């Protein structure tokens, strides 16, 4: 949706993965849009539904039920969030409303509250169409989900692109003009003038209807499910951004809402609802975001997360070119690897790299290694594809494995532009 706002694609319909008509034709599944379930009766296995367009209410029975109500954007309880020009970005209708406002009001100054993935993408989107952009973040760094040393590189690129980073500042309110339009964002560190505000502070699971039916909630208020995605109520499953899952590295219940996870959980829940007994293996929080011409990604635990989980983390940070010097198109990237000191097991990785560096490819390699429980020594000997147009002879993940192994054994080495030194 951030890319649609800045013009790619031009038509919002290209963002729709599957229409109700396609579901009906391809899968013989009937989709009832503009209908809202307002009550679940587990004892009678019955739903009470409101037809929002026909203005009628009816009941329907179920044999097995999936709750996949997703998450909703968090709107902080401060003055001014309902002013004209204040938006969240969670639904397709949100992006259409933002694009309409941009076209009709022609704002010049945008303030983004929140420096997470959506905030980073919208910095680029707003700058692409020529707006002045300030980003307000309560944490002392952008991208709070990665470590501070890696986030510093992202902040430098934002500032190079003309984004004003207001870090360590909390939102206190939004002030408007006589017409009811947002004109000033008030923070704990000062005020910033604006014509449009995006609240990108995060999301919360949408669980009210399920909770009212007696469905148990778990961590961070999401619906608690077992590995088969069953709730505590018989014949009711839950999947997607409204449901908990298990963290592969800690074994603890967690809630990490990601579209890729939702699709995988949805498929597994469907199989189990029709008689299978599959178990969802959990997640490790692998994600990636484009911030101007940087790729920023993470998987597994960062240093503080590893420490909180009871590990003794050891980390290495390296910079490398991903192709040989003689190749005409190559890029630089930084990589941080975190491992457990006692076992050498990989716990997490973070990347920040130019688009030409294909940092996402290296992140995916390490995501698989971490999910498989490999240690640093294992990564030293990964059998990765090599040819000069694609990588150096010893690719970045293998170099990182060498550096981490050396550090674990007290033999410090470094990586320069030509590899290990």
C-alpha positions in Angstrom: 0.0 0.0 0.0 2.8 2.5 0.6 3.9 1.9 -3.0 0.4 2.4 -4.3 0.3 5.8 -2.5 3.3 6.9 -4.4 2.1 5.5 -7.7 3.1 1.8 -8.0 0.7 0.3 -8.9 -1.4 3.0 -10.3 -4.7 1.1 -9.8 -5.6 -0.2 -6.3 -7.3 -3.2 -7.9 -3.9 -4.7 -8.6 -3.4 -5.1 -4.8 -6.4 -7.4 -4.5 -5.0 -10.9 -4.4 -8.4 -12.7 -4.9 -11.9 -11.4 -5.6 -15.1 -13.1 -4.2 -15.9 -14.1 -7.7 -12.6 -15.9 -8.1 -13.1 -17.7 -4.8 -16.5 -18.9 -6.0 -15.3 -19.9 -9.4 -12.0 -21.6 -8.5 -12.8 -23.0 -5.0 -16.6 -23.2 -4.8 -16.3 -21.0 -1.7 -19.0 -18.3 -1.0 -17.6 -15.0 0.3 -20.0 -12.6 2.1 -18.4 -9.2 1.9 -20.0 -6.3 3.9 -21.2 -8.7 6.5 -20.1 -8.6 10.2 -20.3 -11.4 12.8 -21.5 -9.8 16.0 -21.9 -12.9 18.2 -20.5 -16.4 18.4 -22.6 -19.0 20.3 -20.2 -22.0 20.9 -22.9 -24.1 22.6 -25.3 -24.0 19.7 -22.5 -23.5 17.2 -24.2 -20.6 15.7 -23.2 -17.1 14.5 -25.2 -13.9 14.5 -24.5 -11.9 11.4 -25.3 -8.3 10.3 -25.7 -7.6 6.6 -24.3 -4.1 6.5 -25.8 -3.2 3.1 -29.1 -4.9 3.5 -29.6 -3.6 7.0 -30.7 -7.0 8.3 -29.6 -9.5 10.9 -29.6 -13.3 10.7 -28.1 -16.4 12.2 -26.2 -19.2 10.6 -24.8 -22.5 12.0 -21.3 -23.8 11.7 -19.7 -27.2 12.2 -16.2 -25.9 12.5 -15.2 -22.2 12.7 -12.0 -20.3 11.9 -11.5 -16.9 13.5 -9.2 -14.9 11.3 -10.1 -11.3 12.2 -6.6 -9.9 11.8 -5.3 -6.9 13.6 -6.3 -3.2 13.7 -4.1 -0.1 13.7 -3.3 1.3 17.1 -4.5 4.9 17.6 -3.0 6.5 20.7 -5.4 8.2 23.2 -4.2 11.7 22.6 -6.1 14.8 21.3 -6.3 15.5 17.6 -6.1 12.0 16.2 -9.5 12.4 14.5 -8.6 15.6 12.7 -8.8 15.7 8.9 -5.5 14.7 7.5 -4.7 12.1 10.2 -4.5 8.6 8.9 -3.5 5.0 9.8 -2.4 2.5 7.1 -3.8 -0.9 7.7 -6.6 -1.5 5.2 -6.8 -1.0 1.5 -9.5 1.7 2.2 -6.8 3.6 4.3 -4.5 3.8 1.3 -7.2 5.0 -1.0 -8.2 7.7 1.5 -4.6 8.9 1.9 -4.1 9.0 -1.9 -7.4 10.9 -2.3 -6.3 13.4 0.4 -3.0 13.9 -1.3 -4.7 14.6 -4.6 -7.4 16.9 -3.3 -5.6 18.8 -0.6 -2.0 18.8 -2.0 -0.2 18.8 1.4 3.4 19.8 1.5 4.5 18.6 5.0 4.0 15.1 6.3 4.7 13.8 9.8 5.0 10.1 10.4 4.5 8.9 14.0 6.4 5.6 14.3 9.7 4.5 12.7 8.9 0.8 12.2 8.5 -0.9 8.8 5.3 1.0 7.7 6.9 4.3 8.8 10.1 3.6 6.8 8.1 2.7 3.7 6.0 5.8 4.0 9.0 8.0 4.4 10.1 6.9 1.0 6.5 7.1 -0.4 6.0 10.7 0.8 9.4 11.8 -0.3 8.9 10.2 -3.7 5.9 12.5 -4.4 7.8 15.6 -3.1 6.6 16.0 0.5 8.7 17.3 3.3 8.9 14.5 5.9 9.5 14.3 9.6 9.3 11.0 11.5 8.6 10.9 15.2 9.7 7.9 17.2 9.6 7.3 21.0 12.5 5.0 20.9 16.0 6.5 20.6 16.5 4.9 17.2 14.6 4.2 14.0 13.6 0.5 13.4 13.4 -0.4 17.1 13.3 -4.1 16.1 17.0 -4.1 15.1 20.0 -3.3 17.2 21.1 0.3 17.6 24.3 0.0 15.6 22.5 -1.3 12.6 19.7 1.2 12.9 22.3 4.0 12.8 22.9 3.2 9.1 19.2 3.4 8.3 18.9 6.8 10.1 21.9 8.1 8.1 20.2 7.2 4.8 16.9 8.7 5.9 18.6 12.0 6.7 20.5 11.9 3.4 17.1 11.6 1.7 15.9 14.7 3.5 13.9 13.0 6.3 13.9 14.8 9.7 14.3 12.1 12.4 12.8 13.2 15.7 13.9 10.3 18.0 13.3 9.7 21.7 10.1 11.8 21.4 6.6 10.7 22.4 3.4 11.9 20.8 1.5 14.3 23.0 -1.2 15.4 20.6 -2.1 16.9 17.2 -3.4 20.4 16.8 -5.6 21.6 13.9 -6.7 24.8 12.2 -10.1 26.5 12.1 -11.2 24.1 9.4 -10.5 21.0 11.5 -7.4 19.9 9.5 -4.2 18.7 11.2 -1.5 21.5 11.3 0.9 20.7 14.1 2.2 17.5 15.9 3.0 18.1 19.5 5.8 15.9 20.9 7.7 15.6 24.2 10.6 17.2 22.4 8.9 20.0 20.6 6.4 20.7 17.8 6.5 20.1 14.1 4.2 21.7 11.5 2.3 19.4 9.2 -0.4 19.1 6.5 -0.9 15.3 6.8 -0.1 12.9 9.6 0.4 9.1 9.4 0.0 7.2 12.7 2.3 4.2 12.1 2.6 3.1 15.7 1.7 -0.5 15.3 -1.3 -2.9 15.5 -3.3 -4.7 18.0 -5.1 -8.1 17.5 -8.9 -7.8 16.7 -10.4 -10.3 19.1 -13.4 -8.7 20.8 -16.1 -11.0 19.3 -14.0 -14.2 19.9 -13.2 -13.1 23.5 -16.9 -12.5 24.2 -17.6 -16.1 23.2 -15.2 -17.4 25.8 -12.2 -17.9 23.5 -9.0 -17.6 25.7 -6.5 -14.8 25.0 -2.8 -15.2 25.3 0.3 -13.0 25.0 -0.3 -9.4 24.0 -4.0 -10.0 23.9 -4.0 -12.3 20.8 -6.1 -15.4 20.7 -4.3 -18.3 22.3 -4.0 -21.3 20.1 -2.1 -24.6 20.3 0.2 -25.9 17.6 -2.7 -27.2 15.6 -4.2 -23.7 15.8 -7.1 -24.8 18.0 -8.5 -22.4 20.6 -9.8 -23.5 24.0 -13.3 -23.7 22.6 -14.2 -26.9 20.8 -14.5 -26.6 17.0 -13.1 -23.1 16.9 -9.7 -22.4 15.3 -7.8 -19.1 15.0 -5.1 -18.0 12.5 -3.3 -15.0 11.3 -2.7 -11.6 12.9 -5.3 -12.3 15.6 -3.6 -15.5 16.9 -0.6 -16.3 18.9 2.2 -18.7 17.8 5.4 -20.2 19.2 8.9 -18.6 18.8 11.2 -21.3 17.4 14.2 -20.1 19.3 12.7 -19.6 22.8 9.8 -22.0 22.7 7.7 -19.3 24.2 4.3 -18.1 23.1 4.6 -15.0 21.0 2.7 -12.7 18.7 4.5 -11.5 15.6 1.9 -10.3 13.0 3.2 -10.8 9.5 1.3 -11.4 6.2 3.6 -14.4 5.3 2.8 -16.1 8.6 -0.9 -15.5 8.2 -1.0 -17.3 4.9 0.9 -20.3 6.2 -1.3 -20.5 9.3 -4.5 -20.2 7.3 -3.5 -23.1 5.1 -2.6 -25.3 8.0 -5.8 -24.4 9.9 -7.9 -25.3 6.9 -6.2 -28.7 6.6 -6.9 -29.4 10.3 -10.5 -28.2 10.1 -11.0 -30.9 7.5 -9.5 -33.7 9.4 -5.7 -33.4 9.3 -3.5 -33.2 12.5 -0.7 -30.9 11.4 1.3 -28.7 13.8 2.5 -25.2 13.0 6.2 -25.1 13.7 6.3 -21.5 14.9 8.1 -18.4 13.7 11.3 -16.5 14.2 10.2 -13.1 13.1 11.9 -12.9 9.7 11.0 -9.7 8.0 12.4 -7.2 5.4 11.6 -3.6 4.4 12.8 -1.3 1.7 13.9 2.1 2.9 14.8 4.2 -0.2 17.6 2.2 -1.8 18.3 0.2 1.4 17.2 -3.3 2.3 16.7 -3.6 6.0 15.9 -7.0 7.5 16.0 -9.3 10.5 15.4 -12.8 11.6 15.5 -14.5 15.0 16.6 -12.7 18.1 18.6 -9.4 18.4 21.1 -9.1 21.2 18.7 -7.8 23.8 16.1 -10.4 22.8 18.6 -13.2 23.2 19.7 -11.9 26.6 16.0 -11.7 27.7 15.5 -15.3 26.6 18.3 -16.5 28.8 21.1 -16.9 26.3 24.5 -15.3 26.6 24.7 -13.7 23.2 27.9 -13.1 21.2 27.7 -10.9 18.1 29.8 -9.9 15.1 29.2 -7.1 12.7 30.7 -7.0 9.3 30.6 -5.0 6.1 31.2 -6.5 2.7 30.8 -6.1 -1.0 28.7 -8.9 -2.4 30.3 -9.1 -5.8 33.9 -9.0 -7.0 35.4 -5.5 -7.7 35.5 -6.1 -11.5 31.7 -6.6 -11.7 30.0 -3.5 -12.9 27.0 -3.7 -10.6 27.7 -4.6 -7.0 26.6 -3.3 -3.6 27.7 -3.0 -0.1 25.9 -4.4 2.9 26.3 -4.7 6.7 25.4 -7.8 8.5 25.1 -8.6 12.2 25.1 -12.1 13.5 24.1 -13.2 17.0 25.0 -16.6 18.5 24.8 -18.3 21.8 28.2 -18.3 23.5 27.8 -21.7 25.2 26.8 -23.7 22.1 27.6 -21.5 19.1 24.0 -21.9 17.9 22.9 -19.1 15.7 20.2 -17.0 17.3 19.6 -14.0 14.9 20.8 -11.9 12.0 20.2 -8.4 10.8 21.1 -6.9 7.4 21.3 -3.3 6.0 22.4 -3.1 2.4 22.1 -1.4 -0.9 19.4 -2.9 -3.2 22.2 -4.1 -5.5 23.7 -6.1 -2.7 20.8 -8.5 -2.5 20.9 -8.4 1.3 17.5 -10.2 1.4 19.1 -13.2 -0.2 21.7 -13.4 2.5 19.1 -12.9 5.2 17.0 -15.8 3.8 20.1 -18.1 3.9 20.7 -17.2 7.5 16.9 -17.5 8.3 17.0 -21.1 7.1 20.2 -21.8 9.1 18.8 -20.4 12.3 15.5 -22.2 11.8 17.4 -25.5 11.3 19.3 -25.0 14.5 22.7 -24.7 12.9 25.8 -23.3 14.7 28.4 -20.9 13.5 30.7 -23.7 12.4 28.0 -25.3 10.3 27.5 -22.0 8.5 31.2 -21.9 7.6 30.6 -24.8 5.3 27.3 -24.0 3.7 27.3 -25.2 0.1 26.1 -22.0 -1.7 25.9 -21.4 -5.4 28.8 -19.3 -6.8 29.5 -17.5 -10.0 31.0 -14.0 -10.3 27.7 -12.3 -11.4 26.0 -13.6 -8.2 28.4 -13.5 -5.3 32.0 -13.7 -4.2 33.6 -17.1 -4.0 33.0 -17.1 -0.2 29.6 -15.5 0.2 28.6 -13.2 3.0 26.9 -15.8 5.2 29.9 -18.0 5.1 32.2 -15.1 6.0 29.9 -14.3 8.9 30.1 -17.9 10.1 33.9 -17.7 10.0 34.0 -14.5 11.9 31.6 -15.8 14.5 33.5 -19.1 15.0 36.7 -17.1 15.4 35.1 -14.9 18.1 33.6 -17.8 19.9 37.1 -19.4 20.1 38.8 -16.1 21.0 40.5 -15.7 17.7 39.3 -12.3 16.5 39.5 -11.6 12.7 37.9 -9.0 10.5 36.3 -8.7 7.1 37.4 -6.0 4.7 36.2 -5.3 1.1 38.2 -8.3 -0.2 36.9 -10.8 2.4 38.4 -12.2 5.5 41.6 -10.6 6.9 
